[in-house]
Amino acid sequence: MINTLTSLRFLFAMMIFGAHCYVIDSFFDAHFFKEGFVGVSFFFVLSGFIIAYNYQHKLQENKISKRTFWVARIARVYPLHWLTLFIAVILGNYVVASDCMDWLKHFLASFTLTNTYIPKADYFFSFNSPSWSLCCEQLFYFCFPFLIPLAKTYKRLLYLFIPIAIIVVTGMYFTPEDEIKGYWYVNPVTRFPDFIVGMLLFHLYNFF
């Protein structure tokens, strides 16, 4: 089961890659690749499942502490993120404004993975733009230990998932199309339901 889920990464990674190739050829802006963005949701769901699979019982049984979990997650995310960020700074010649202080604010937001909480493209796509997904993962990892009491039964997770999902869908409906990406697509809080779906799938996996 785990190997099968993991192997799907290649398929959805190719969908995401293809969805970004529209700048090369218009073919990639249609058909299979046009919906490539769903690959991001898949990876968030997969993250919820894998994290629950590896850590839920350990945290419930106090075999590891919240601190140990967070340190492991930070060590996995930040070093590589900082490396790619500095490479982007050196090679990308990124300019946000003539004001040095403005540049520094954008850089610090990216450095701390808080840039996607600001619904402006020059923030959430600044420097190394794919890192916006790491901002979401950071929130998931921070919240996961606090979800452990709710994770004892799938019903409790559903009680959390349903209202958040309704708010997100409703909010997207009333948000102007050109602002949806900033407020709903890259925002870590509004991507949280994806992660919870992964945790719910882990409950289903345990059931069988």
C-alpha positions, 0 to 999 in steps of 0.5 A: 500500500505504502509503496503503491502510494509513493510510486504515484509521486512520479505521475503527479510530479510529471503533471505538475511539471507539465502544467508549468511547461505552457511557456514552452508550448501551448500544448501543455496548456490543455488536456492532461497537463492543464489540470496538473495543479491537482498534483499539488493537492495529491502531495499534500494529501500524501503528506498527511497520510505518510506523516500519520503513518510514521508518527501518529501512533508514536506521538499517541504512545509518547514514544517521541515528543513534539519537540523531536518531531518538529526538529526532524521536520525542520531538519528535513525542510529548511537546509535544502530550502535555504540552499535553493533560496540563496541560489535563486538570489545569486542566479535570479537577480531578483528585484522587487523594488529599488528600495533595499528595505523592500527587498529585505522584507521579501527575502525574510518572508521567503527565508522564514517560509511565511511569504504565502501568508501575504496574498501578493504574487511578488511575495508568495512567488518571490525568489524560489517560487515553488517554495510556496508549497513548503510554507504549507508543509511547515504549517502542517508539520507544526499543527500535526502533534496538536491534531493527535487527540482528534486523530483517535477517531476519524469522526473527530477529524471529519468534524474539523475537516468539514467546516474548513472545507466548506469555508474554503469552497464558499470563500473561493466562490465569492473571491474575484478570480484574479485573487483566488491564487493568493487567498485560497490556492497558496495560503497554508491555512486553506490547504490544510484540508488536503493534509487532513484528508491524508490523515483520514485516509490513514484511518481508512488504511488502518481499518482494512 
